[in-house]
Amino acid sequence: ESTRLLDVYLFLFDDFLLITKIKRNKKKYGGSDTSLIPVCPSLTPELQSFIREGGVCTVLDQPIPLDRLILKNVDPI
């Protein structure tokens, strides 16, 4: 809908695809050691670090059911 580029993270579940963007929190919570926060090991190291620093992913739109999703190969530009 917009011409501006937006970095997104896609989460693929068994039944749906979730499209999110990252949101940086300006304040840190608790002040304790954030390295102890459990993070899903299947996430990229970049996303794990982002979450430990207090960032969150916000959902951009409703989840897309996989039975309504069509995938196509796109030639590189």
Secondary structure, 3 states (H helix, E strand, C coil): CCCCCCCCEEEECCCEEEEEEEECCCCCCCCCCHHHCCCCCCCCHHHHHHHHCCCEEEECCCCEEHHHCCCCCCCCC
